[in-house]
Amino acid sequence: MDSFSLKNQKFVVVGGSGLLGRSVISSIYQAGGEVLNADLLKSDPASLANYLEFDAVSENSVANLFREIHGLGGVNGMVNCSYPRGSGYGTGPEELSFEQFCSTVNVHLGSYFLITREFAKYFAKAGGGSIVNLSSIYGIKAPRFDLYEGLEFSVPAEYVASKAGINQLTRYFAALYKKAGVRCNVVAPGGVVDNQPEVFLERYREYAGTKGMLDPGDIAGSVVFFLSGASQYITGQVLTIDEGWSL
């Protein structure tokens, strides 16, 4: 079981102050690792993670992040939980303008390209490392629009396009850098509880197993697995965690 340990290893979690990011940081620490949280939002004061103010859509911020990594003596892996959004995000597809759609795809998918590329190059020079990108089941499966009938929210078209792009982009870099010992994988969660109305939770549960919407901690263990030596020969994979919701 030692292969699951992250003891004496260091990791960057991009977007570590968010709902999933906080849980990922906690799970990495439980596995023995150290974490640098790179996020625009400040860490919880009680967090054990080091914090660096970081803008996922800024090349200058990415360069500053690698200066920080150099000061730490290097890292062993990176998890990207960030969720950048463009103008008009969440507008219905009938009203969403072309410019608004491109705005979110640009910053969301574009930032994942930038961060994945730079960490892939870094790990290739370092002799190996693990990259884990967070995607979504809606990057794999078409939305179930019946879940949203009569509610004030739905699935944005730009969200679906970006998440699908992250899956394929990660496979791209996994193939490009596999000979350099760089592993690139995706965790694609199902729905995560975040103050959704009860009617939505009940509808969602009808498609799932026994639980329905998941808690952040239900996702984080799989991220730790991809960072650890237990997955040392796994790369280019998209792991869906949704309790059978997408079946």
matplotlib code that plots the C-alpha trace (Angstrom):
import matplotlib.pyplot as plt

x = [0.0, 3.0, 2.5, -0.6, 1.4, 2.4, 4.9, 7.8, 6.2, 5.0, 2.1, 0.5, -3.3, -4.6, -7.9, -7.4, -9.7, -12.8, -15.3, -13.4, -10.0, -10.3, -11.2, -8.3, -5.8, -7.1, -6.8, -3.3, -2.3, -3.9, -1.8, 1.4, 2.0, 2.6, 0.6, 0.9, -2.5, -2.5, -5.7, -7.1, -9.1, -7.2, -7.0, -9.0, -6.9, -7.0, -5.6, -2.3, -1.5, 0.9, -0.9, 0.1, -2.2, -2.6, -4.6, -5.2, -5.7, -2.5, 0.8, 2.7, 1.0, 2.0, 5.6, 5.5, 4.1, 7.1, 9.4, 7.6, 8.0, 11.7, 12.0, 10.3, 12.8, 10.4, 7.1, 5.9, 2.5, -0.2, -4.0, -6.1, -9.4, -9.8, -13.1, -12.5, -15.5, -16.0, -18.6, -22.3, -21.5, -24.7, -26.8, -29.2, -28.0, -30.7, -29.6, -25.9, -23.9, -21.1, -18.7, -19.9, -19.6, -16.0, -15.2, -15.7, -14.2, -11.2, -10.5, -11.6, -10.2, -7.4, -6.2, -6.1, -4.1, -1.6, -1.2, -1.1, 1.5, 3.8, 3.6, 4.2, 7.4, 8.5, 8.0, 9.7, 12.8, 12.5, 12.3, 8.6, 5.5, 1.7, -0.8, -4.5, -7.1, -10.7, -13.4, -17.1, -19.4, -20.9, -17.6, -18.5, -22.3, -25.0, -26.9, -30.1, -32.2, -35.2, -33.3, -33.6, -37.2, -38.9, -35.6, -33.6, -30.4, -29.3, -26.1, -24.3, -23.3, -19.9, -19.3, -20.0, -17.7, -14.9, -15.0, -15.0, -12.0, -10.2, -10.6, -9.1, -6.4, -5.2, -5.0, -3.0, -0.4, -0.4, 0.5, 3.0, 5.0, 4.6, 8.2, 9.3, 7.6, 4.9, 1.5, -1.7, -5.1, -8.6, -11.1, -14.6, -17.0, -20.7, -22.8, -21.4, -23.7, -23.5, -26.8, -28.9, -32.7, -34.2, -36.3, -33.1, -31.4, -34.3, -34.4, -30.6, -30.9, -33.3, -30.5, -27.8, -27.2, -28.0, -26.6, -27.1, -25.2, -21.7, -19.7, -16.3, -14.6, -16.1, -14.0, -10.7, -9.5, -9.3, -7.1, -4.7, -4.6, -3.6, -0.9, 0.5, 2.8, -0.2, -1.1, 2.4, 1.5, -1.8, -1.8, -4.3, -7.3, -10.6, -12.0, -15.7, -17.0, -20.8, -22.2, -23.5, -25.4, -24.2, -25.1]
y = [0.0, 2.3, 3.1, 5.1, 7.4, 10.9, 11.3, 13.6, 14.8, 18.3, 19.3, 22.3, 22.6, 25.2, 26.5, 25.0, 27.5, 26.2, 23.5, 20.6, 22.2, 22.4, 18.7, 17.7, 19.6, 17.9, 14.5, 15.1, 16.1, 13.0, 11.0, 12.7, 15.3, 19.0, 21.5, 24.9, 26.3, 28.6, 30.6, 34.1, 33.5, 33.3, 30.0, 29.3, 30.6, 27.1, 25.5, 23.8, 24.6, 27.4, 30.0, 31.9, 34.4, 33.1, 34.0, 30.9, 33.0, 35.1, 34.0, 36.3, 34.6, 31.2, 32.3, 33.6, 30.2, 28.4, 30.8, 29.9, 26.2, 26.7, 28.2, 25.2, 22.9, 21.5, 19.6, 16.1, 16.7, 19.3, 19.2, 21.8, 22.4, 26.0, 27.2, 30.4, 31.8, 34.4, 37.1, 36.0, 32.6, 30.7, 32.5, 30.2, 28.9, 30.8, 34.1, 33.5, 35.5, 34.1, 36.4, 35.2, 31.5, 32.1, 34.1, 31.2, 28.6, 30.9, 31.4, 28.0, 25.6, 28.1, 28.2, 24.4, 24.3, 26.8, 25.3, 21.7, 22.5, 24.4, 21.6, 18.9, 20.7, 21.2, 17.6, 16.4, 18.3, 17.0, 13.4, 12.8, 13.9, 13.6, 16.1, 15.7, 17.9, 18.2, 17.8, 16.7, 14.0, 16.7, 16.5, 12.9, 12.6, 14.9, 16.8, 15.5, 18.6, 17.1, 17.7, 21.4, 21.8, 24.7, 25.7, 28.9, 27.2, 24.6, 23.4, 26.1, 25.1, 26.7, 24.6, 21.4, 22.4, 23.4, 20.2, 17.9, 19.9, 19.4, 15.6, 15.5, 18.1, 16.0, 12.9, 15.0, 15.9, 12.4, 11.0, 13.8, 13.3, 9.7, 8.9, 11.6, 10.0, 12.6, 11.2, 13.3, 12.1, 13.5, 13.0, 13.7, 14.1, 13.8, 16.3, 17.7, 19.0, 22.8, 24.2, 23.0, 23.0, 19.8, 19.1, 19.0, 16.7, 14.3, 14.3, 13.7, 10.8, 8.9, 8.4, 7.5, 4.7, 5.0, 8.4, 10.8, 14.0, 13.5, 15.3, 16.8, 14.1, 11.4, 12.8, 13.7, 10.2, 9.5, 12.5, 11.3, 7.9, 9.6, 11.5, 8.5, 5.6, 3.3, 4.7, 4.9, 3.2, 5.0, 8.0, 9.6, 8.3, 10.0, 8.5, 9.1, 9.3, 9.6, 6.5, 5.2, 8.4, 8.4, 4.8]
z = [0.0, 0.1, -3.5, -2.6, -0.3, -1.2, 1.6, 0.9, -2.3, -3.3, -5.5, -7.0, -6.9, -9.2, -8.0, -4.6, -2.8, -4.6, -3.6, -5.1, -4.7, -0.9, -0.7, -3.1, -0.9, 2.3, 0.7, -0.5, 3.0, 4.4, 2.0, 3.3, 0.6, 0.7, -1.3, -2.9, -3.6, -6.7, -6.8, -7.1, -4.0, -0.7, 1.1, 4.2, 7.1, 8.6, 5.5, 5.7, 2.1, 1.1, -0.9, -4.1, -5.7, -9.2, -12.3, -14.5, -17.6, -17.3, -18.9, -16.5, -13.5, -14.9, -15.1, -11.5, -10.4, -11.8, -10.1, -6.9, -7.7, -8.3, -4.8, -3.3, -4.9, -7.4, -7.3, -8.3, -9.6, -10.5, -10.2, -12.1, -10.4, -11.8, -13.3, -15.3, -17.0, -19.8, -20.3, -20.4, -18.8, -18.1, -20.6, -22.4, -25.8, -27.7, -26.2, -25.9, -28.4, -30.5, -28.7, -25.3, -26.2, -27.5, -24.4, -22.0, -24.3, -24.7, -21.0, -19.7, -22.3, -23.2, -19.6, -19.3, -22.5, -21.1, -17.7, -18.9, -21.6, -19.2, -16.5, -19.2, -20.3, -16.7, -15.8, -19.0, -17.9, -14.3, -15.4, -14.8, -13.0, -12.9, -14.3, -13.3, -14.9, -13.6, -16.2, -16.0, -17.1, -19.4, -21.3, -22.1, -22.1, -23.5, -20.9, -19.4, -19.9, -18.1, -14.8, -15.3, -16.4, -14.5, -12.8, -13.2, -14.3, -16.8, -18.5, -20.4, -24.0, -23.4, -20.3, -22.2, -25.1, -22.7, -20.6, -23.7, -24.9, -21.7, -22.0, -25.5, -24.7, -21.8, -24.0, -26.5, -24.0, -22.5, -26.0, -26.7, -23.4, -22.5, -23.5, -21.0, -18.0, -17.9, -17.0, -17.9, -16.7, -16.2, -13.3, -14.7, -11.8, -11.8, -10.0, -6.7, -3.9, -3.8, -2.5, -5.4, -4.9, -3.5, -6.7, -8.7, -6.2, -6.4, -10.2, -10.3, -7.8, -10.1, -12.6, -10.1, -7.7, -4.0, -3.2, -6.1, -6.1, -4.7, -2.0, -2.8, -0.8, -3.0, -5.9, -4.2, -3.6, -7.3, -7.8, -5.1, -6.9, -10.1, -8.3, -6.5, -7.6, -7.6, -11.0, -12.4, -15.7, -16.3, -18.6, -21.1, -19.2, -18.3, -15.1, -14.6, -11.0, -11.0, -9.2, -12.6, -13.4, -17.0, -17.7]

ax = plt.figure().add_subplot(projection="3d")
ax.plot(x, y, z, "-o")
ax.set_aspect("equal")
plt.show()
